[in-house]
C-alpha cells in the first residue's frame, strides 16, 4: 500500500512531478484553471476532490462510483494501474512503472490549486 507523502518529500518532488506530468499525463490532462484536457478531466484542484466529481466532465460510472478523495495514496494507486484501481475506468493509460515518479506526480498535483 502506498504511503502518505510528507511535505518534506513533496518539497523535493514537485519539480520532478511537473516533468513527469508533462511527458506522461499532459497528453490527456490539463492542470491550468479553466482549461480542458484533450481526453481526461482537468486536474487543477484535483487534490482532495472526490473521484468522478468535476462538473462538466463525462466520467465512467466506475469512476463516479469509486468514492475516493484524491490524496497521494489514491493518486499513486490510480497511476500505477488505472484499470486495476478503478475497473471500468475510461482512462486508457497503462500505468507509470516508477514509484518515485508516481510520488512526484502526486506531489505536483497537490500543488495545483
DRENTIMAR-918628 format. One line per 3 residues: number of its first residue (from 1); their letters; for each residue x, y, z of N, C-alpha, C, O, CB. Coordinates in Angstrom, 1 decimal, padded with zeros to 4 digits. Glycine has a CB too. Layout:
BEGIN
NUM) A) X:Y:Z:X:Y:Z:X:Y:Z:X:Y:Z:X:Y:Z; ...
***
This chain:
BEGIN
1) XXX) 000.8:-001.2:000.0:000.0:000.0:000.0:000.9:001.2:000.0:001.9:001.3:000.7:-001.0:000.0:001.2; 000.5:002.2:-000.8:001.3:003.5:-000.8:001.2:004.2:000.5:000.2:004.2:001.2:000.8:004.3:-002.0; 002.2:004.9:000.8:002.3:005.7:002.0:001.9:007.2:001.7:002.1:007.6:000.5:003.7:005.7:002.6
4) XXX) 001.4:007.9:002.7:001.1:009.3:002.5:002.4:010.0:002.2:003.5:009.6:002.7:000.4:009.9:003.8; 002.4:011.1:001.5:003.5:011.8:001.1:003.7:013.0:002.0:002.8:013.8:002.2:003.5:012.3:-000.4; 004.9:013.1:002.7:005.1:014.2:003.6:005.4:015.5:002.9:005.8:015.5:001.7:006.2:013.8:004.6
7) XXX) 005.3:016.6:003.6:005.6:017.9:003.0:007.1:018.0:002.6:007.4:018.6:001.6:005.3:019.0:004.0; 007.9:017.4:003.4:009.4:017.4:003.1:009.7:016.6:001.8:010.5:017.1:001.0:010.2:016.8:004.2; 009.0:015.5:001.6:009.2:014.7:000.4:008.7:015.5:-000.8:009.3:015.5:-001.9:008.5:013.3:000.5
10) XXX) 007.5:016.1:-000.7:007.0:016.9:-001.8:007.8:018.1:-002.1:007.9:018.5:-003.3:005.6:017.4:-001.4; 008.5:018.7:-001.2:009.3:019.8:-001.5:010.4:019.5:-002.5:010.7:020.3:-003.4:010.0:020.3:-000.2; 010.9:018.3:-002.5:011.9:017.9:-003.5:011.3:017.2:-004.7:012.0:017.1:-005.7:012.9:016.9:-002.8
13) XXX) 010.1:016.8:-004.7:009.5:016.1:-005.8:008.6:016.9:-006.7:008.3:016.5:-007.8:008.6:015.0:-005.3; 008.2:018.1:-006.3:007.3:018.9:-007.2:007.8:019.2:-008.5:007.1:019.0:-009.5:006.9:020.2:-006.5; 009.1:019.6:-008.6:009.7:019.9:-010.0:009.8:018.6:-010.8:009.4:018.7:-012.0:011.1:020.5:-009.8
16) XXX) 010.2:017.5:-010.2:010.2:016.3:-011.0:008.8:015.9:-011.4:008.6:015.4:-012.5:010.9:015.1:-010.1; 007.9:016.1:-010.5:006.5:015.7:-010.8:006.0:016.5:-012.0:005.2:016.0:-012.8:005.6:016.0:-009.6; 006.3:017.8:-012.1:005.9:018.6:-013.3:006.5:018.0:-014.6:005.8:018.0:-015.6:006.4:020.1:-013.1
19) XXX) 007.8:017.6:-014.5:008.4:017.0:-015.7:007.7:015.7:-016.1:007.4:015.4:-017.2:009.9:016.7:-015.4; 007.4:014.8:-015.1:006.8:013.5:-015.4:005.3:013.8:-015.9:004.9:013.2:-016.9:006.7:012.6:-014.1; 004.6:014.7:-015.3:003.3:015.1:-015.7:003.3:015.5:-017.2:002.5:015.1:-018.0:002.7:016.2:-014.8
22) XXX) 004.3:016.4:-017.5:004.4:016.9:-018.9:004.6:015.8:-019.9:004.0:015.8:-021.0:005.5:017.9:-019.0; 005.4:014.7:-019.6:005.6:013.7:-020.5:004.6:012.6:-020.5:004.3:011.9:-021.5:007.0:013.1:-020.3; 004.0:012.3:-019.3:003.1:011.1:-019.1:001.6:011.5:-019.1:000.8:010.6:-019.4:003.5:010.4:-017.9
25) XXX) 001.3:012.6:-018.6:-000.1:012.9:-018.3:-000.7:014.0:-019.2:-001.9:014.0:-019.5:-000.2:013.3:-016.9; 000.1:015.0:-019.6:-000.5:016.2:-020.3:-001.0:015.9:-021.6:-001.7:016.8:-022.2:000.6:017.2:-020.4; -000.8:014.8:-022.2:-001.4:014.4:-023.5:-003.0:014.4:-023.3:-003.7:014.8:-024.2:-000.9:013.1:-024.0
28) XXX) -003.4:014.0:-022.1:-004.8:013.9:-021.9:-005.4:014.9:-020.9:-006.5:015.3:-021.0:-005.2:012.5:-021.4; -004.5:015.3:-019.9:-005.0:016.2:-018.8:-004.4:017.6:-018.8:-003.2:017.7:-019.2:-004.7:015.5:-017.5; -005.1:018.5:-018.4:-004.7:019.9:-018.2:-004.6:020.1:-016.7:-005.2:019.4:-015.9:-005.6:021.0:-018.9
31) XXX) -003.8:021.1:-016.3:-003.7:021.5:-014.9:-003.8:023.0:-014.7:-003.5:023.5:-013.6:-002.4:021.0:-014.2; -004.2:023.7:-015.7:-004.4:025.1:-015.6:-005.9:025.4:-015.4:-006.8:024.9:-016.1:-003.9:025.8:-016.9; -006.2:026.2:-014.4:-007.6:026.5:-014.1:-008.3:027.0:-015.3:-007.9:027.9:-016.0:-007.6:027.6:-012.9
34) XXX) -009.5:026.5:-015.5:-010.4:027.0:-016.5:-010.2:026.4:-017.9:-010.9:026.7:-018.9:-010.3:028.4:-016.6; -009.2:025.5:-018.0:-008.9:024.8:-019.3:-009.5:023.4:-019.3:-009.9:022.9:-018.3:-007.4:024.9:-019.7; -009.4:022.8:-020.5:-009.9:021.4:-020.6:-008.7:020.5:-021.1:-007.9:021.0:-021.9:-011.1:021.2:-021.5
37) XXX) -008.7:019.3:-020.7:-007.8:018.3:-021.2:-008.2:017.8:-022.6:-009.4:018.0:-023.0:-007.5:017.2:-020.2; -007.3:017.2:-023.3:-007.7:016.6:-024.6:-008.7:015.4:-024.4:-009.7:015.3:-025.2:-006.4:016.1:-025.3; -008.5:014.6:-023.4:-009.4:013.5:-023.2:-009.8:013.3:-021.7:-011.0:013.0:-021.5:-008.7:012.2:-023.6
40) XXX) -009.0:013.7:-020.8:-009.2:013.5:-019.4:-009.7:014.8:-018.7:-009.6:015.8:-019.4:-008.0:012.9:-018.7; -010.1:014.7:-017.5:-010.6:015.9:-016.8:-009.4:016.8:-016.4:-008.2:016.3:-016.3:-011.3:015.5:-015.5; -009.7:018.0:-016.3:-008.7:019.0:-015.8:-008.3:018.6:-014.4:-009.2:018.4:-013.5:-009.2:020.5:-015.9
43) XXX) -007.0:018.5:-014.1:-006.6:018.1:-012.8:-006.2:019.3:-011.8:-005.6:019.1:-010.8:-005.4:017.2:-012.9; -006.5:020.5:-012.3:-006.3:021.7:-011.4:-007.3:021.5:-010.2:-008.5:021.3:-010.4:-006.6:023.0:-012.2; -006.7:021.5:-009.0:-007.5:021.4:-007.8:-008.0:020.0:-007.5:-008.9:019.8:-006.7:-008.7:022.3:-007.9
46) XXX) -007.4:019.0:-008.2:-007.8:017.6:-008.0:-007.5:017.1:-006.6:-008.3:016.2:-006.1:-007.2:016.7:-009.0; -006.5:017.6:-006.0:-006.1:017.0:-004.7:-007.2:017.3:-003.7:-007.5:018.5:-003.4:-004.7:017.7:-004.2; -007.7:016.3:-003.1:-008.8:016.4:-002.1:-010.2:016.3:-002.7:-011.2:016.2:-002.0:-008.7:017.7:-001.4
49) XXX) -010.3:016.4:-004.1:-011.6:016.3:-004.8:-012.1:014.8:-004.8:-011.2:013.9:-004.8:-011.5:016.8:-006.2; -013.3:014.6:-004.7:-013.9:013.3:-004.8:-013.8:012.8:-006.3:-014.0:013.5:-007.2:-015.4:013.3:-004.4; -013.5:011.5:-006.4:-013.4:010.9:-007.7:-014.7:011.0:-008.5:-015.8:010.9:-008.0:-013.1:009.4:-007.6
52) XXX) -014.5:011.3:-009.8:-015.7:011.4:-010.7:-016.6:012.6:-010.4:-017.8:012.5:-010.7:-016.4:010.2:-010.6; -016.0:013.7:-009.9:-016.9:014.8:-009.5:-016.7:016.1:-010.2:-017.4:017.1:-009.8:-016.8:015.0:-008.0; -015.8:016.2:-011.1:-015.6:017.5:-011.7:-016.8:017.9:-012.6:-017.1:017.1:-013.5:-014.2:017.5:-012.6
55) XXX) -017.5:018.9:-012.4:-018.6:019.3:-013.2:-018.3:019.4:-014.6:-017.2:020.0:-015.0:-019.3:020.6:-012.6; -019.1:018.9:-015.5:-019.0:019.0:-016.9:-018.1:018.0:-017.6:-018.0:018.0:-018.8:-018.4:020.4:-017.2; -017.5:017.1:-016.8:-016.7:016.0:-017.4:-017.5:014.7:-017.4:-018.1:014.4:-016.4:-015.3:015.9:-016.7
58) XXX) -017.5:014.0:-018.5:-018.2:012.7:-018.6:-017.4:011.5:-018.1:-016.7:010.9:-018.9:-018.7:012.5:-020.0; -017.5:011.2:-016.8:-016.7:010.1:-016.2:-017.4:008.8:-016.5:-018.6:008.8:-016.7:-016.6:010.4:-014.7; -016.7:007.7:-016.4:-017.3:006.4:-016.4:-018.1:006.2:-015.1:-017.8:006.9:-014.1:-016.2:005.3:-016.5
61) XXX) -019.0:005.3:-015.2:-019.8:005.0:-013.9:-018.9:004.5:-012.9:-019.1:004.8:-011.7:-020.9:004.0:-014.2; -017.9:003.7:-013.3:-016.9:003.1:-012.3:-016.2:004.2:-011.6:-016.0:004.1:-010.4:-015.9:002.2:-013.1; -015.8:005.3:-012.3:-015.0:006.4:-011.6:-016.0:007.1:-010.7:-015.6:007.5:-009.6:-014.4:007.3:-012.6
64) XXX) -017.2:007.4:-011.1:-018.2:008.1:-010.2:-018.5:007.2:-009.0:-018.7:007.8:-007.9:-019.5:008.4:-011.0; -018.5:005.9:-009.1:-018.8:005.0:-008.0:-017.6:004.7:-007.1:-017.8:004.2:-006.0:-019.4:003.7:-008.5; -016.4:005.1:-007.5:-015.2:004.7:-006.8:-015.3:005.3:-005.4:-014.9:004.7:-004.4:-014.0:005.2:-007.5
67) XXX) -015.7:006.6:-005.3:-015.9:007.2:-004.0:-014.7:007.3:-003.1:-014.6:006.9:-002.0:-017.0:006.5:-003.2; -013.6:007.9:-003.8:-012.4:008.2:-003.0:-012.1:009.7:-003.1:-012.6:010.3:-004.0:-011.2:007.3:-003.6; -011.3:010.2:-002.2:-010.8:011.5:-002.3:-009.4:011.4:-002.8:-008.6:010.6:-002.4:-010.8:012.2:-000.9
70) XXX) -009.1:012.3:-003.8:-007.8:012.2:-004.5:-006.7:012.8:-003.5:-006.5:014.0:-003.5:-007.8:013.0:-005.8; -006.1:011.9:-002.8:-004.9:012.2:-002.0:-003.8:011.4:-002.6:-004.0:010.7:-003.5:-005.2:011.8:-000.4; -002.6:011.6:-002.0:-001.4:011.0:-002.6:-001.5:009.4:-002.8:-001.2:008.9:-003.8:-000.2:011.2:-001.7
73) XXX) -002.1:008.8:-001.8:-002.2:007.3:-001.8:-003.1:006.9:-003.0:-002.7:006.0:-003.8:-002.8:006.8:-000.5; -004.2:007.5:-003.2:-005.1:007.1:-004.2:-004.6:007.6:-005.6:-004.8:006.8:-006.6:-006.5:007.8:-004.0; -004.0:008.7:-005.7:-003.4:009.1:-006.9:-002.3:008.1:-007.4:-002.3:007.7:-008.5:-002.8:010.6:-006.8
76) XXX) -001.4:007.8:-006.5:-000.4:006.8:-006.9:-000.9:005.5:-007.2:-000.4:004.8:-008.1:000.7:006.7:-005.7; -002.0:005.0:-006.5:-002.6:003.7:-006.9:-003.2:003.8:-008.3:-003.1:002.9:-009.1:-003.6:003.3:-005.9; -003.9:004.9:-008.6:-004.5:005.1:-009.9:-003.5:005.1:-011.0:-003.7:004.4:-012.0:-005.3:006.4:-010.0
79) XXX) -002.4:005.8:-010.9:-001.4:005.9:-012.0:-000.5:004.7:-012.0:000.3:004.6:-012.9:-000.7:007.2:-011.9; -000.6:003.8:-011.0:000.2:002.6:-011.1:-000.5:001.7:-012.1:000.2:001.2:-013.1:000.2:001.9:-009.7; -001.8:001.4:-012.0:-002.6:000.6:-012.9:-004.0:001.1:-012.9:-004.8:000.6:-012.0:-002.5:-000.9:-012.6
82) XXX) -004.4:002.1:-013.7:-005.7:002.6:-013.6:-006.8:001.6:-013.7:-007.8:001.7:-012.9:-005.9:003.6:-014.8; -006.7:000.6:-014.6:-007.8:-000.4:-014.7:-007.9:-001.3:-013.4:-009.0:-001.8:-013.1:-007.6:-001.2:-015.9; -006.8:-001.5:-012.8:-006.8:-002.3:-011.5:-007.4:-001.5:-010.4:-008.2:-002.1:-009.6:-005.4:-002.8:-011.2
85) XXX) -007.1:-000.2:-010.3:-007.6:000.6:-009.2:-009.1:001.0:-009.4:-009.9:001.0:-008.4:-006.8:001.9:-009.1; -009.5:001.2:-010.7:-010.9:001.6:-011.0:-011.3:000.7:-012.2:-011.3:001.2:-013.3:-011.1:003.1:-011.3; -011.7:-000.6:-012.0:-012.1:-001.4:-013.1:-013.3:-000.8:-013.8:-014.3:-000.4:-013.2:-012.5:-002.8:-012.6
88) XXX) -013.1:-000.6:-015.1:-014.2:000.1:-015.9:-013.9:001.5:-016.2:-014.7:002.2:-016.8:-015.5:-000.1:-015.2; -012.8:002.1:-015.7:-012.5:003.5:-016.0:-012.3:003.7:-017.5:-011.8:002.7:-018.2:-011.3:003.9:-015.2; -012.6:004.8:-018.0:-012.3:005.2:-019.4:-010.8:005.5:-019.6:-010.4:005.6:-020.7:-013.2:006.4:-019.8
91) XXX) -010.1:005.7:-018.5:-008.6:006.1:-018.6:-007.8:005.0:-019.3:-007.7:003.9:-018.8:-008.1:006.4:-017.2; -007.3:005.3:-020.5:-006.6:004.2:-021.3:-005.1:004.1:-020.9:-004.5:003.2:-021.5:-006.7:004.6:-022.7; -004.6:004.8:-020.0:-003.2:004.8:-019.6:-002.9:003.4:-019.0:-003.6:002.9:-018.3:-002.9:005.9:-018.6
94) XXX) -001.7:002.9:-019.4:-001.2:001.6:-019.0:-000.6:001.6:-017.6:-000.5:000.6:-017.0:-000.3:001.0:-020.0; -000.2:002.8:-017.1:000.4:002.9:-015.8:001.9:003.4:-015.8:002.6:003.3:-016.8:000.4:001.5:-015.1; 002.3:004.0:-014.7:003.6:004.5:-014.5:004.4:003.6:-013.6:004.0:003.4:-012.5:003.5:006.0:-013.9
97) XXX) 005.5:003.0:-014.2:006.2:002.0:-013.5:007.0:002.5:-012.3:007.1:001.7:-011.3:007.2:001.4:-014.5; 007.6:003.6:-012.3:008.4:004.1:-011.3:007.7:004.7:-010.1:006.9:005.6:-010.2:009.4:005.2:-011.8; 007.9:004.1:-008.9:007.2:004.5:-007.7:007.7:006.0:-007.3:006.9:006.8:-006.9:007.6:003.6:-006.5
100) XXX) 008.9:006.3:-007.6:009.4:007.7:-007.4:008.7:008.7:-008.3:008.3:009.7:-007.8:010.9:007.8:-007.6; 008.5:008.3:-009.5:007.7:009.2:-010.4:006.3:009.3:-010.0:005.7:010.4:-010.1:007.8:008.7:-011.9; 005.7:008.2:-009.6:004.3:008.3:-009.1:004.2:009.3:-007.9:003.2:010.1:-007.9:003.7:006.9:-008.8
103) XXX) 005.1:009.2:-007.0:005.1:010.0:-005.8:005.3:011.5:-006.3:004.6:012.4:-005.8:006.2:009.6:-004.8; 006.2:011.7:-007.2:006.4:013.1:-007.7:005.2:013.7:-008.4:004.9:014.8:-008.2:007.6:013.0:-008.7; 004.5:012.9:-009.1:003.3:013.4:-009.8:002.2:013.7:-008.7:001.5:014.7:-008.8:002.7:012.3:-010.8
106) XXX) 002.1:012.9:-007.7:001.1:013.2:-006.6:001.5:014.5:-005.9:000.6:015.3:-005.6:001.1:012.0:-005.6; 002.8:014.7:-005.7:003.3:016.0:-005.1:002.9:017.2:-006.0:002.5:018.2:-005.5:004.8:015.9:-004.8; 003.2:017.0:-007.3:002.9:018.1:-008.3:001.4:018.4:-008.3:001.1:019.6:-008.2:003.4:017.7:-009.7
109) XXX) 000.6:017.4:-008.3:-000.9:017.7:-008.3:-001.3:018.3:-007.0:-002.3:019.1:-007.0:-001.6:016.3:-008.5; -000.7:018.0:-005.9:-001.1:018.6:-004.6:-000.9:020.1:-004.7:-001.6:020.8:-004.0:-000.2:018.0:-003.5; 000.1:020.6:-005.5:000.4:022.0:-005.6:-000.5:022.7:-006.6:-000.4:024.0:-006.7:001.9:022.2:-005.9
112) XX) -001.3:022.0:-007.3:-002.1:022.7:-008.4:-003.4:023.1:-007.9:-004.4:022.4:-008.0:-002.3:021.7:-009.6; -003.5:024.3:-007.3:-004.7:024.8:-006.7:-004.7:026.3:-006.7:-005.7:026.9:-006.3:-004.9:024.3:-005.2
***
